[in-house]
């Protein structure tokens, strides 16, 4: 059974803090790892899709790394802002099917 | 900008009613997906389609069917709604391979009374 785990489940930080969270996934048959941000009352929005071991991607203050051999990805937020408050979801694709396996997400709250 | 449009944001139906949830995308994507989101359970795949008239069961297809008569439209059908189908339903679309991002609709919060 393929499983994607995210930790921590929730996180409260102060504005200006930097933070990071983890997505763990099966290390075999890796094809792609997705990160999405889901703000309340909005649609999930893609942050990154990562495909190569060692990949690092950056979008403004948010960056992500990928280790396919050990099966984890980190998402970093530098200098958190209240508008970063959201649930961050990761999803894994094994490549031999058309499904994404989703984690339960990390809920981030940034206090002003 | 890519748009994925779901027909209703909130919907209230009675047990036993037939319910149609519509999803339209404007980017000529091959893949379309229907998920439901319940607290503590994450996004669960109900059905997906990778081409017109093609469909595959996801992880929780029971009680649902789908229709994809045109590439841009993917409909989710609850043949006889039940209270345990009260949930947030999300539609998504994406290009052929899953090494590219998905685009989501804004969701339909369905309540079955």
Interface residues (C-beta under 8 A of the other chain):
Chain A: X31 X32 X34 X36 X42 X43 X44 X45 X46 X49 X51 X89 X91 X93 X95 X98 X99 X100 X102 X103 X104 X105
Chain B: X4 X31 X40 X41 X42 X43 X44 X45 X48 X50 X56 X58 X90 X92 X98 X99 X100 X101 X102 X103 X104 X105 X106 X107
